[in-house]
Amino acid sequence: MQDIRKQNVYDLAQERLRVIFQNFDNIYISFSGGKDSGVLLNLCIDYIRKHNLKRKIGVFHMDYEIQYNMTIDYVERTFKENQDILDIYHVCVPFRVTTCTSMYEDYWRPWDEDKKAVWVRQKPERAMTLHEFPFYTTDMWDYDFQMEFAQWLHKNKKATRTCCLVGIRTQESHNRWRAIYRKTKERYANYLWSTQITEGVYNLYPIFDWKTTDIWVANGKFKWDYNHLYDLYYQAGISLDRQRVASPFICEAIESLSLYRVIDPDMWGRMIGRVNGVNFSGIYGKTGAMGRDEIHLPKGYTWKSFTEFLLSTLPEHTRNRYRKKLETSIRFWKNKGGVLSDEVIQKLRERNIPIQVGESTNYKTDKKPVRMDYLDDIDIAEFKEIPTYKRMCICILRNDHVCKYMGFALTKEETLMKNMALKQYGKIFKDE
């Protein structure tokens, strides 16, 4: 094999595709219409045509109903131009999708039949609906659907080995870096860029080591089609981390929600009547009113008392959800402790903050476990690592129902991962 030190990311991707097409009888790609999944799909299309492979590749597109029209056009254009080698799974299903636009609702449903009168567009003719997926339930989140779809397709194709190609890159976020490098996961043939989902089913990440510049160089060099929404983003001076084509209502996208008003005014006019809180979020999503930019404590309040005030303004079910998260976090830091670096520990000691530092932790890290009470606020660069009532206020202002800003994961997601682990290793536990 060629020395990988002399290979560029394109060469490495070609080598990975060779492994994939030789070892998997069922291959499909998760295609959102964004720049990363678009390049990955083009890599696969070119590979099939260049090597004259007598096979098709599946394309799994989760249609969230509300998308930029330029994204919709790009997806349809890609399907039409490559229909000879694509098996298309254009999914329009009313699964739950997280929203941070409203204090009243923590999710919305695209293609909800009960809301058909206010759909922002008509369902595509080739769309696959909930009736075609026997595993669908009304409690299912979009990420649940992705997991179940992989297993459904594997069985439906009667495949020996199935892989879903995912266009994630470690440069994009720490969570994506962890998806690749965490040591606890099962891999395919010990390849770093793979994750086992269940027996015979894998997620593979062929462009995990690409940079953003690599994406655009490839589009230019090979004259690949792409979502021209990015041209408008670039011309408008939008930073790379805000150039999103995914669901517009997740917390990470709220700051750029107002762009719909300028880029796609017709879609904006329809979406503000479709999902609760969209207009308010579009106006104030970049301000302190929604926990962005710089937020100021009202006169006469502490961050703890301001937390209580904010909670008192919420509907009961929303208030109780936040209280439960806060109580869980307080107990965690008081009884178990979070892991902090020696540098952060020293900063806490210099400020005479009472802490109890342990020597070791079950987490795979060099950091040390630190037990402490909740603070009102703290002025250090590592603010997001420290338990404070100010962080709780930010979660409430952002309508961050799952408190991701405080480090919480989705409870449903954690339960799903636990159940998968128990299912996979249950026999081992019983034998012991």
Protein Blocks (a to p, Z undefined) as FASTA:
>chain_A
ZZfklpcfklmmmmmmmmmmmmpcbdcdddehiaklmmmmmmmmmmmmmnopabdddddd
ddehiacfklmmmmmmmmmmmmmmcccdddddfbdcddfkbfkbcbdcehiaklmmmocb
dcdfklccfklmmkbcfkbcfklmmmmmmmmmmmmnopabdcdddfbdfklpmklmmmmm
pmkbcceehiakbccfbghiacddfklmpcfklmmmmmmmnopacdfklmmmmmnopafk
lmccbdfkbmklmmmmmmmmmmmmmlmmmmmmmpghklmmmmmmmmmknopajddddehi
afklmmmmmmmmpcfklmmmmmmmmmmmmmmmmmnopaddfklmmmmmmnopacdddfbd
fbdcfbdcddddddfbdcdfklmmpccfklmmmmmmnopanommnopacfklmmmmmmmm
mmmmmmmmmmZZ
